[in-house]
Amino acid sequence: MAVEKAVKQFHDWDKSGMTFRYATTKKGAVAKFQHADIDIENLKDVMSGIANFFSGFDGWLDSIANA
């Protein structure tokens, strides 16, 4: 549920997925990000946790697929 909540929050912040990935828009303008008060250290921890979740889940799915 925590991963789902985090992914949903990212989607709500950036529905196109462009702002988090690119510093400029397709037209070359600087991408505007409305959440300038993000705690980068916390974001790093959250993203590491999500990556660990998906890595573990992928390993679990692989183990059942090969059983």
Secondary structure as a PSIPRED ss2 file (coil, helix, strand):
# PSIPRED VFORMAT (PSIPRED V4.0)

   1 M C   1.000  0.000  0.000
   2 A H   0.000  1.000  0.000
   3 V H   0.000  1.000  0.000
   4 E H   0.000  1.000  0.000
   5 K H   0.000  1.000  0.000
   6 A H   0.000  1.000  0.000
   7 V H   0.000  1.000  0.000
   8 K H   0.000  1.000  0.000
   9 Q H   0.000  1.000  0.000
  10 F H   0.000  1.000  0.000
  11 H H   0.000  1.000  0.000
  12 D H   0.000  1.000  0.000
  13 W H   0.000  1.000  0.000
  14 D C   1.000  0.000  0.000
  15 K C   1.000  0.000  0.000
  16 S C   1.000  0.000  0.000
  17 G C   1.000  0.000  0.000
  18 M C   1.000  0.000  0.000
  19 T C   1.000  0.000  0.000
  20 F C   1.000  0.000  0.000
  21 R C   1.000  0.000  0.000
  22 Y C   1.000  0.000  0.000
  23 A C   1.000  0.000  0.000
  24 T E   0.000  0.000  1.000
  25 T C   1.000  0.000  0.000
  26 K C   1.000  0.000  0.000
  27 K C   1.000  0.000  0.000
  28 G C   1.000  0.000  0.000
  29 A C   1.000  0.000  0.000
  30 V E   0.000  0.000  1.000
  31 A C   1.000  0.000  0.000
  32 K C   1.000  0.000  0.000
  33 F C   1.000  0.000  0.000
  34 Q C   1.000  0.000  0.000
  35 H C   1.000  0.000  0.000
  36 A C   1.000  0.000  0.000
  37 D C   1.000  0.000  0.000
  38 I C   1.000  0.000  0.000
  39 D C   1.000  0.000  0.000
  40 I H   0.000  1.000  0.000
  41 E H   0.000  1.000  0.000
  42 N H   0.000  1.000  0.000
  43 L H   0.000  1.000  0.000
  44 K H   0.000  1.000  0.000
  45 D H   0.000  1.000  0.000
  46 V H   0.000  1.000  0.000
  47 M H   0.000  1.000  0.000
  48 S H   0.000  1.000  0.000
  49 G H   0.000  1.000  0.000
  50 I H   0.000  1.000  0.000
  51 A H   0.000  1.000  0.000
  52 N H   0.000  1.000  0.000
  53 F H   0.000  1.000  0.000
  54 F H   0.000  1.000  0.000
  55 S H   0.000  1.000  0.000
  56 G H   0.000  1.000  0.000
  57 F H   0.000  1.000  0.000
  58 D H   0.000  1.000  0.000
  59 G H   0.000  1.000  0.000
  60 W H   0.000  1.000  0.000
  61 L H   0.000  1.000  0.000
  62 D H   0.000  1.000  0.000
  63 S H   0.000  1.000  0.000
  64 I H   0.000  1.000  0.000
  65 A H   0.000  1.000  0.000
  66 N C   1.000  0.000  0.000
  67 A C   1.000  0.000  0.000
